[in-house]
Amino acid sequence: MDALLAPGWSQWGWLALWSTAGLLIGGAVGFSRGRLKFGLLLGFVLGPLVFFVMRAVESHLIECPECSRMIQRTARRCRHCGANLDQARRLTTRQKSKHHAMR
């Protein structure tokens, strides 16, 4: 979810924002239909639900090392720029092992 988070915002800040937005939108819809309390309750429940769904979807995505776009974690090639991700993963693994050897 790091790609979706603004700098300086924590997960709790985003959860509070989604809850508040859900509450306000649900309240507005409920008020327009004459069911304010139901709209507020539904909005308060669905706001955090959307946040957790976004977290689950984001955990399946990674950033392409070449073009920095979001792609599936299991992809072998970037669908945007065509970068070979298997090769990039091998290079990253080698760099990490060299870094640990230097310590």
Secondary structure, DSSP 8 states (H G I E B T S, - for coil): -TTTS-TT--HHHHHHHHHHHHHHHHHHHHHHTT-HHHHHHHHHHHHHHHHHHHHHHHTTEEE-TTT--EEETT-SB-TTT--BHHHHHHHHHHHHHHHHHH-
